[in-house]
Amino acid sequence: MAYTSLGTPEQLRDPDFTPALSKAIPLGIQHVLAMFVSNVTPAIIVAGAAGIGFGSDQGALGFPDMSYMIQMSMLFAGIATLFQTIGFGPVGARLPIVQGTSFAFVPIMIPAVAGLGAGGLGGLMTGVMLGGCFHFCLGFIVGRIRFALPPLVTGLIVLMIGLALIKVGIQYAAGGVLRHTAALDVAAAGKLGTEVAERTLGMAADFGSWTYWGPAVVVVLVTLAIKFFARGFLSVAAVFIGIVAGYLVALAMGQVSFANVGKAALFELPMPFKYGFEINWAIVVGMCFMAIVSAIETVGDTNGITKGGAGREATDKEIAGATFADGLGTAVAGVFGGLPNTSFSQNVGLVAMTGVMSRHVVTIGAVFLILCGLMPVVGAVIRTMPEHVLGGGVIVMFGMVCASGINMLSDVNWNRRNMVIFATALSVSFGLQLVPEALQHLGPTLKILLTSGLLPAAFIAIVLNLALPQELGD
């Protein structure tokens, strides 16, 4: 559905065209709503893994660290988007590319901060910053390394990202990570004949009850209904609408508390190096490796934007500029306590759907995100969302990540050679993800990198794809 009333077909295909504000502002807000849930979810998941999220002792204080990370997700999604749409020097594609917090890095970040509390965030944010610098440098060579990442490799990596995250979606929907941990502790204590604290028993008993599954299932059902039976923007924003529906159900069930919203400040500037500076080589290496995957994803999204909105291929200058903006946005986010950024594919689909190629429309959405990121009260409202409601949404989102990987793999010629490469990489990487204890005798850095599943999958697939001759497929 192209918005032809906004201008002539030539104007709609022009990135420099600016529609009237009365129509540009709603279009810009559409872009924000299409990516909003996906953008803030990684911060919530990482905070939960670190032990400073839902259900933690920080609850009495209003979850200050998780709230700050949510703020930074909004703020630097907006700033990184401005890098893309407005740009400066070689930075930025000057196209309607929306940036947001990337799911691809989450499987690396979860084991790196697990149980470390706010103290683990120094090493994480330093890794994000250094990984962003590496990502920026990829802009100089991204066109020359694409050959090493065909659909066989990228599809497998995206599939592994989804498989690594699906467990988190189920944990959240059934009551949260802490309740799941309590259930595991009670089960282990039962086998060993040891006693556990009464609070742990209570949390374990709650896990998986319909008190949590009910609103989560509502999210899934509403999301599916909107996705299948609605058209246009409503279909693009299906997960957002589903979460709103689940939130209202949870509110009716008395599961939503606004106690800490009034305590949040109306305006607050970000703090550089809020969590300090600490080198954690597992995080740095993981961030750099995943930056390569993220760069290739951005290349695909940049081509998708120009094809869907203007009917042409992206230029080398646009691709390099998009990669520079990707890396710079991530590096700056890391300095201020934000997570890695990347281009958002759902917004690529929105450009194709509306037919509006204007980068200034997306700039308006970016300004809205920046304003939200500077207002802690917005993060406080988001924080009122129960984690099982978010769980219903991420079950769908993470499943879609898997589906995207499978879709990429559909372009592969499934001869004997490629099947063996895929089988070997998948078996080793997914197996290590399922049984991390198999590497208990390795050092902590290697253990974090290998048990994520992503790095072994990428390394095995890339090496075998480059080393094995194509003739083996015959």
C-alpha positions in Angstrom: 0.0 0.0 0.0 1.9 3.0 -1.3 1.0 6.4 0.1 0.7 8.1 -3.3 -1.1 11.1 -1.8 2.2 12.2 -0.2 3.8 13.1 -3.5 4.6 12.0 -7.0 6.1 8.5 -7.6 9.4 10.1 -8.3 9.3 12.1 -5.0 8.4 9.0 -3.0 11.4 7.2 -4.3 13.7 10.1 -3.4 15.5 9.8 0.0 15.8 13.6 0.2 12.1 14.2 -0.3 10.3 15.6 2.8 6.5 15.0 3.0 4.3 17.6 4.8 4.8 17.3 8.5 1.2 16.4 9.1 1.9 13.2 7.2 5.6 12.8 7.9 5.2 12.7 11.7 2.7 9.8 11.8 4.9 7.9 9.3 7.9 8.5 11.6 6.0 7.2 14.7 5.0 4.1 12.7 8.6 3.3 12.3 9.1 3.6 16.1 6.2 1.4 16.9 7.3 -1.2 14.5 10.6 -1.6 16.3 9.9 -0.5 19.8 9.5 -3.8 21.6 12.4 -5.5 19.8 14.6 -2.5 20.7 14.1 -2.6 24.5 13.8 -6.3 24.9 17.6 -7.1 24.8 18.3 -4.7 27.7 15.6 -6.4 29.8 17.0 -9.9 29.0 20.6 -8.9 29.7 19.6 -7.2 33.0 17.7 -10.3 34.0 20.7 -12.6 33.2 23.0 -10.3 35.3 20.6 -10.6 38.2 19.5 -7.0 38.2 16.2 -7.4 36.4 12.7 -8.6 37.3 12.5 -10.4 40.6 15.9 -9.3 41.8 16.8 -7.3 45.0 16.9 -4.2 42.9 13.1 -4.3 42.7 12.8 -2.3 46.0 14.9 0.5 44.3 12.9 0.5 41.1 15.4 -1.5 39.0 17.7 1.5 38.4 20.2 -0.4 36.3 17.6 -2.1 34.1 15.7 1.2 33.7 18.9 3.0 32.7 19.7 0.3 30.1 16.2 0.6 28.7 16.7 4.4 28.4 20.0 3.9 26.6 18.4 1.4 24.2 15.9 4.1 23.1 18.4 7.0 23.2 21.1 5.3 21.1 18.7 3.7 18.7 17.6 7.2 17.9 21.2 8.6 17.7 22.4 5.7 15.5 19.4 6.2 13.3 20.4 9.9 12.8 23.9 8.7 11.9 22.2 6.7 9.1 19.6 9.2 7.9 21.5 12.5 8.2 25.1 11.3 8.4 28.4 13.2 8.3 31.5 12.6 6.2 31.6 8.9 5.1 29.3 7.9 8.0 25.7 7.1 7.2 23.9 5.7 4.1 21.6 8.8 4.0 18.7 6.3 3.6 15.6 5.6 5.7 17.4 3.0 7.8 16.2 2.5 11.4 18.8 1.3 13.9 17.9 -0.6 17.1 19.4 -2.8 19.8 20.5 -6.1 18.2 19.3 -9.6 19.3 22.3 -11.1 17.5 24.7 -10.2 20.4 22.4 -11.4 23.2 23.6 -15.1 23.3 27.2 -13.7 23.8 26.1 -11.2 26.5 24.0 -13.6 28.6 26.8 -16.0 29.7 29.2 -13.1 30.0 27.2 -11.3 32.7 25.3 -14.2 34.2 24.9 -13.7 37.9 27.5 -10.9 38.1 25.0 -8.1 38.9 25.9 -4.5 38.0 29.5 -5.4 38.5 29.5 -7.4 35.3 28.3 -4.4 33.2 31.7 -2.7 33.1 33.3 -5.5 31.1 30.1 -5.8 28.9 30.0 -2.1 28.0 33.7 -2.0 27.3 33.3 -4.9 25.0 30.4 -3.2 23.2 32.5 -0.1 22.7 35.5 -2.0 21.3 33.3 -4.2 19.2 31.7 -1.1 17.8 35.1 0.3 16.8 35.9 -3.0 15.1 32.5 -2.9 13.4 33.2 0.7 12.1 36.5 -0.5 10.5 34.6 -3.2 8.6 33.1 -0.4 6.6 36.4 -0.1 4.7 36.3 -3.8 3.6 32.7 -5.0 3.9 32.3 -5.4 0.2 35.3 -7.6 0.0 34.4 -10.1 2.8 30.8 -10.8 1.6 32.1 -13.8 -0.3 33.0 -15.6 2.9 29.5 -15.3 4.3 27.1 -17.0 1.8 23.5 -17.9 2.8 24.8 -21.3 4.1 26.9 -19.4 6.7 24.6 -16.5 7.5 21.5 -18.6 7.6 23.0 -21.0 10.0 24.2 -18.2 12.3 20.8 -16.5 12.3 19.2 -19.9 13.0 21.6 -20.4 16.0 20.8 -17.0 17.3 17.1 -17.9 17.4 17.7 -21.3 18.9 19.9 -19.8 21.7 17.1 -17.3 22.6 14.0 -19.5 22.5 14.8 -20.8 26.0 14.7 -17.3 27.3 11.2 -16.7 25.8 9.8 -19.8 27.5 11.5 -18.9 30.8 10.0 -15.4 30.8 6.5 -16.6 29.7 6.4 -19.2 32.5 7.3 -16.8 35.3 10.8 -15.5 34.8 14.4 -16.6 35.0 14.6 -16.4 38.8 11.6 -18.6 39.3 13.0 -21.1 36.8 16.3 -21.1 38.7 14.4 -21.7 41.9 12.5 -24.6 40.3 15.9 -26.2 39.2 17.3 -25.6 42.7 14.3 -27.4 44.3 14.6 -30.3 41.9 18.3 -30.6 42.6 17.7 -30.4 46.4 15.1 -33.2 46.1 17.6 -35.5 44.5 20.3 -34.7 47.0 18.0 -34.7 50.0 19.0 -31.2 51.1 16.7 -28.4 52.3 16.0 -25.1 50.5 14.7 -21.7 51.7 11.0 -21.2 52.0 11.1 -18.3 49.5 12.8 -20.5 46.9 10.1 -23.2 47.4 7.4 -20.5 46.8 9.1 -19.2 43.6 9.5 -22.7 42.3 5.9 -23.6 43.0 4.7 -20.5 41.0 6.9 -21.2 38.0 4.8 -22.4 35.0 1.4 -21.6 36.6 -1.5 -20.1 34.5 -1.0 -16.9 36.5 1.9 -16.3 34.2 1.0 -18.4 31.2 -2.4 -16.8 30.8 -1.3 -13.3 29.8 1.6 -14.7 27.8 -0.8 -16.9 25.8 -3.0 -13.8 25.1 0.0 -12.0 23.7 0.8 -14.9 21.4 -2.8 -15.4 20.2 -3.4 -11.6 19.6 -0.1 -11.3 17.8 -1.0 -14.3 15.5 -4.5 -12.9 14.9 -3.2 -9.5 13.9 -0.4 -10.9 11.8 -2.7 -13.2 9.8 -5.9 -11.2 9.5 -4.7 -7.5 9.5 -3.0 -5.7 6.7 -0.5 -2.9 6.3 1.0 -1.3 9.4 -1.1 -3.2 11.8 0.5 -6.5 10.6 4.0 -5.0 10.9 3.2 -3.9 14.5 1.5 -7.2 15.5 3.9 -8.0 18.4 3.5 -4.5 19.8 -0.3 -4.8 19.7 -0.1 -8.3 21.2 2.0 -7.1 24.1 -0.4 -4.3 24.8 -3.3 -6.8 24.9 -1.4 -9.1 27.3 -0.4 -6.0 29.4 -4.1 -5.1 29.8 -4.9 -8.7 30.9 -2.1 -8.6 33.4 -3.3 -5.2 34.6 -6.9 -6.7 35.1 -5.3 -9.6 37.1 -3.5 -7.2 39.4 0.0 -8.1 38.1 1.0 -4.5 37.1 2.4 -2.1 39.7 3.0 1.6 39.0 4.5 2.2 42.5 7.9 3.3 41.1 6.8 5.3 38.1 6.2 8.4 40.2 9.8 8.2 41.5 11.4 8.4 38.1 12.9 11.7 36.9 11.3 13.5 34.0 14.6 14.3 32.3 18.1 12.9 32.7 21.3 13.0 30.6 23.3 9.8 30.1 26.6 9.2 32.0 29.8 8.2 30.2 31.4 5.1 31.6 28.7 4.7 34.1 29.8 1.1 34.8 33.5 1.7 34.5 36.1 0.4 32.0 37.1 -3.2 32.2 38.6 -5.5 29.5 36.8 -8.9 29.3 38.4 -10.7 26.3 35.5 -13.2 26.0 33.1 -10.3 25.4 35.5 -8.3 23.2 36.2 -11.3 20.9 32.5 -12.3 20.8 31.5 -8.7 20.0 34.0 -8.4 17.2 33.0 -11.8 15.7 29.3 -11.0 15.8 30.0 -7.5 14.3 30.9 -9.3 11.1 27.6 -11.0 11.0 25.8 -7.7 11.9 27.7 -5.9 9.1 26.5 -8.4 6.6 22.9 -8.1 7.9 23.1 -4.3 7.5 24.3 -4.8 3.9 21.2 -6.9 3.3 18.9 -4.4 4.9 20.5 -1.5 2.9 19.9 -3.4 -0.3 16.4 -4.2 0.9 15.6 -0.5 1.5 16.8 0.6 -1.9 15.0 -2.3 -3.7 11.8 -1.9 -1.8 11.7 1.9 -1.9 13.5 2.9 -5.0 13.7 -0.2 -7.2 17.5 -0.2 -7.3 20.6 -1.8 -5.8 22.4 0.1 -3.0 25.6 1.8 -4.1 29.0 0.9 -2.6 29.1 4.3 -0.9 25.7 3.7 0.7 26.7 0.2 1.9 30.0 1.5 3.4 28.3 4.4 5.0 25.6 2.2 6.6 28.4 0.0 8.0 30.3 3.0 9.4 27.1 4.2 11.1 26.3 0.7 12.5 29.8 0.5 14.2 29.9 4.1 15.4 26.4 3.8 16.9 27.4 0.7 18.8 30.7 2.2 20.0 29.1 5.4 21.3 26.3 3.4 22.9 28.9 1.3 24.8 30.5 4.4 26.2 27.2 5.5 27.8 25.9 2.0 28.9 24.0 1.0 25.8 24.0 -2.3 23.9 25.1 -3.0 20.3 23.0 -1.5 17.5 22.1 -2.8 14.0 19.7 -2.0 11.2 16.1 -3.3 11.8 14.7 -5.5 9.1 11.0 -4.9 10.1 11.5 -1.3 9.2 12.8 -2.3 5.8 9.5 -4.0 5.2 7.7 -0.9 6.4 9.5 1.2 3.7 8.5 -1.3 1.0 4.9 -1.4 2.3 4.4 2.4 2.4 6.5 3.2 -0.6 7.9 6.2 1.2 11.7 6.4 0.8 12.1 9.7 2.6 15.0 9.5 5.1 13.5 12.6 6.8 10.5 10.6 7.9 12.8 8.2 9.7 14.6 11.1 11.2 11.4 12.2 12.8 11.1 8.8 14.4 14.7 9.0 15.6 14.1 12.3 17.3 11.1 10.7 19.1 13.3 7.8 20.3 15.9 10.3 21.6 13.3 12.2 23.5 12.0 9.0 25.1 15.6 8.0 26.0 16.2 11.2 27.8 13.1 10.7 30.0 13.5 8.1 32.7 9.8 8.1 33.3 9.3 6.4 29.9 11.6 3.6 31.0 9.8 3.4 34.3 6.5 2.9 32.4 8.1 0.2 30.2 9.4 -1.5 33.4 5.9 -2.0 34.7 5.4 -4.6 32.0 5.4 -8.1 33.7 8.2 -10.3 32.4 5.7 -13.1 31.4 3.9 -10.6 29.2 7.2 -9.8 27.5 7.8 -13.5 27.3 4.7 -14.0 25.1 6.1 -11.4 22.7 9.6 -12.8 22.6 8.4 -16.3 22.0 7.1 -15.0 18.7 10.1 -12.7 18.0 12.7 -15.4 18.7 10.8 -17.9 16.6 10.8 -15.4 13.8 14.6 -15.1 14.1 14.8 -18.9 13.6 12.4 -18.7 10.6 14.5 -15.9 9.1 17.5 -18.2 9.3 15.6 -21.0 7.6 14.5 -18.6 4.9 18.1 -17.7 4.2 19.0 -21.3 4.1 16.3 -21.9 1.4 18.7 -20.2 -1.1 21.3 -22.8 -0.5 22.0 -25.5 -3.0 21.6 -28.6 -0.7 24.2 -30.8 -2.3 26.3 -33.3 -0.3 29.0 -30.8 0.4 26.7 -28.2 1.9 24.7 -30.7 3.9 27.9 -32.0 5.6 29.1 -28.4 6.4 25.7 -27.5 7.8 25.3 -30.8 9.8 28.8 -30.6 11.3 28.5 -26.9 12.3 25.0 -27.3 13.7 25.7 -30.5 15.7 28.8 -29.1 17.4 27.5 -25.6 18.1 24.0 -26.6 19.2 25.4 -29.5 21.2 27.8 -27.2 23.1 24.9 -24.8 23.8 22.8 -27.6 25.2 25.6 -29.2 27.3 28.0 -26.4 28.4 29.4 -28.7 31.1 31.2 -30.5 28.3 33.7 -27.6 28.3 34.1 -27.3 32.1 37.8 -27.9 32.0 38.4 -24.9 29.7 39.2 -21.4 30.9 36.3 -19.0 31.4 37.0 -16.9 28.3 36.9 -19.9 25.9 34.0 -21.4 27.7 31.9 -18.3 27.3 32.8 -18.0 23.6 32.2 -21.7 22.7 29.1 -22.4 24.7 27.2 -19.5 23.1 27.0 -21.8 20.1 27.3 -18.9 17.7 31.1 -18.7 17.4 31.6 -22.4 16.8 28.8 -22.4 14.2 30.3 -19.5 12.4 33.9 -20.7 12.6 33.2 -24.2 11.5 30.9 -23.2 8.6 33.2 -20.4 7.3 36.4 -22.6 7.5 34.7 -25.6 5.9 33.0 -23.5 3.2 36.3 -21.9 2.2 38.4 -25.1 2.5 36.2 -27.7 0.9 36.2 -27.6 -3.0 32.8 -27.1 -4.6 33.4 -30.3 -6.6 32.6 -32.3 -3.5 29.0 -31.4 -3.9 28.7 -33.3 -7.2 
